[in-house]
Amino acid sequence: MPRPDNPFDFPLHRTRLACMHDIIQRVARGYHYHHTGKIHVGKAARLVEHLDRKHGVLAGENERSLLKRRGHPAAVVLLDYDRGLKSQELDFVLLATSKLSGENLRDARFDGLVWRGIYKLHPKQRIGKREAEEFLRGRKRLTWTWSLTAEAYQQWEAGLTLKASWRSADALNATLNALDNVPGFAGVRSQKKRLIRTAKASWARSHRSSQSVPPNWPEQVTWVRKVAYYDNPPLTLYRLNRCLLGTANATSKSGSALGQPEAKD
């Protein structure tokens, strides 16, 4: 991640998929403790500044590596913005290598990491009581993947089952196309295969004597591809505030001081 000179120069990932890639890589490198939430665009820089003052989230990779070697907690914050929605809210995640003073953090090794209420990051291995100590001490390495949350999976299943019962396959084809756009991490891919099997079974039951044109069943479930994390130059909080709110209450590294009205809750 490009190291910003101040909070308003904080870079945002180029896509939501890029942010998910970044999260999984950082958790795999030992940033197991986490807290997630949402923040208004106009307050995001203050959040970054606050977390940097408390936990040094703007430190460079070398500084964080040194902290880890000395047994101190290292922390980083990531911000995710959906450019397609034009929302004024950002999703954020605070990641740390160990518990942080004053923060209520969960351990992804045992609780997972739920992101945007849709995806859950979790180890591929099941961690029992016998293995827990070895994983906690770093004697065994974990491999990580994203899956749909139980609620998100049930919503997909209900939608596919319903539309598979309709006479025309048009609505089902649209839903299958939307499902194909869900990032194909290993855990998600397994779920997508099950969902497609469920939809096929529902279609077969509902169209035993029908002459309806069958749906366009996907030939394969695609893997997710690695992507660049940031644009060049990256979208920053400063630029996003200018775009969405018109002005920004900060001085960017370009040196221009801007005023911003207080954002409403």
N, C-alpha and C positions, 0 to 999 in steps of 0.2 A: 504494500500500500504506500503510495506517495506520502511522505511525511509533511504535514501542513505546518506553515509558520504560525497560524492562529486558527481558532475554531471555525471561522467562516471560510477558510480555505480547505476545509475537510472534504475529501473526495467521496463521491457517491458511485456505486457500482453502475456499470453501463446497462445491466439488465437484472431482473430479479433472479434469473438463473445464475448469473455471475456471483451474486451475493450468496446463494445457496452453496455454490462451489467453494467460495471463500470460507464460509462457516465450517464446512465439513473438513477442509484442509487444516484449519486452525484447531478444531477440536481433536483431530487426529494427532496434532503436534503437542497435545497436553493441555489445551485450554478447555478443561472439562466443566468448570463451574460457570454458570450462566444466569442471566436475568434478561427477560425480553419484555418489550412494551411498545407503546406508540407515543409519538411526540409531534406537536404542531411544528410545521416548518419554521415558523418565526421564533420558536423556543429551542430549536435543535442545537444551535451554536452554544447557547447557555448550558445545555445539558453536557455537551462535549467539554466545555471549559470546566464545569463542575467536576466531571469524572476525571479530567486530567489533573486538576488540583488535588484530588483525593487519591487517585490511583495511577497517574502517569500514563493515561491511554494514548497520548500523542507521542510517546517515546518511540525511537526508532527500533528496528529489529535487533540491532546489535545491543542496544541498552536493555531490551527485554530479555535477550539471551543471557546477558551477564547477570541480571536479577535471578533468572531461573537457576543458573549454575551456583549462585550463592545461597540458594534456598529461600529466596524472597518471592512473593507472588508477583507475577507479571499480568498485565491486563490490557485489553484492547476493546474498542467499541466499533461496531459496524452499523452503518445506516443503509436502509433499503427504501428506495422510492419507486413507485409504479408510475412510469412516465405515460403510460396509456390512459390511466384514470384521471390524471390532472388533479389529484387529491392534494390537500394541504397538510396531510399527515405522513409521517415517516414511521416505518418499523425500525426498531433498534434492538441490538443484542449486545450486552456487556459480557465479555468472555474473560476468564481468569484461570491461571494455572493452579490456584488454591483459593481458599476462602478469603474474602476481603472484609476488612473491618467496616462495620456499619451497613453492609449489604446483605440482603436475603437471597443467597444464590442456591441454585439446585445443581446437582451433579448429574451430568448427561449420561454417565456410565450406568446409572441405576434408575434415573427418572426420565431419561431421554430429553430432547430439546424440541418443544413444539414451536413451530414457526408459522405465524399468521393464521393459526387455527386450522391449517390445512395439512401441513407436513410435520412429520416427527422424525428427528434425527436420533438414531439409536445404534448400538453396536450390533454387528451381524451375529456375534457369538452371544449365547445365553450365559449370563454370569450367575453362577450358583454361589452358595456360601463358601464352598471350598476354594473356588477360584477368586473370590472377591479380594482377599488379601494380596494375592499375586498381582492382580490388576491394579490395585490401589498403590502398590509399591513400584509399579512400572516394570515388573519382571516379565509380564506378558503384554504384547502389543494388541490393541484392538483395531479391527477394521470397521468402518462406519458406513451407513447408508441412510438415505431418506425413504420414508414410506408415507402413504396417506394416513392421516389420523382415522380412528374408527368412525368418527362422525362423517368425515369427508368420503370415506369408502362407502358408507351406507347410502349417502346421497347419490353417488354415482350409480350404485347398484339399483336403487329405487328408480332412478331416471331411465336407465337402460332397460330394466325389466318392463316398465310401463310402456315405453315407446316400441319395444319389441312386440307388444301385444296389438299395436295399431295396424290397420290394414296396409297403409303405405309405409315404405321403408325410409321415406325422406327424412323424417324427424330423427329416426334412429341413426341414419347416416351422418346427420349433423352432430349428434352426440358422440358418435364414434370418432369423428374428426376432431372434436374438442378433446376427447380422451387422448388422442394421439399427440396432442400438444402438451400434455402433462409431462414434465421432465422425467426421462426414463432412467432414473437412478435404479440400482439393483432391486431395492425393496419395492419401489413403485412399479417396476416392470413385472414383478411377480404378481402384484395386485391387479395390474392391467390385464394380464393373461387370464386371471380368474374372472374378472368382470366380463371379458369377451366371451368366455365359456358360458357364463350365466346368461348373457344376452342371446347367444346362439340357442341355448336350451329353451329359453322363453319364446324365441321366434319359432322354433320347431313345434312347440306345443300349440301355439296360437295359429299356425298356418299349415296344419296337416293336410287340409283339403283345399287350400287356397292356391290361386294362380298368381299371387302377388310377385312382383319382381323382388328377388332376394336382396338383402343389404350388401353393401360393399365391405365385406369383412376384411380387416387388415391382414396382409400376408405375413407380416412379422411385427413384433413390438420393438420399436427402435430404442437404442441405447442413447443416453445423454452424452453429448460431446463437450469436451473442454472448451471453454471460451475465455476470451480476454476479460479481465476483471474491470478495467477502467478504459474510458475513452482517452484519446490523446489530442488535446489536453482533457483532463477529466471534468465532469460536471461537479461543481462545488456547491456548498451551502450558500455561498455568496451569490453565485449565478442563479441558483434555484429560487432564492428569496427575491431577486430582481425580477425573475420571470413570473412568479406566482403572486407576489405581494407588491411589486412595483419598486420597493426600496428595501434597504437592508440596514440594520442597526449594528454596523461594524465597519472596520477598516480592513480592506483586503490587502493582500501583499502588493497590489498595484499602488496602494497608498491613498486611494480615494476614500474619504470619510463620507458615510451615508447615514441618514436618519431614518428610522422606522417607527411608525406608530405602534403602541403596545398591542400585541396580538390578543384577541379575545379568546377566552376559554370556550 
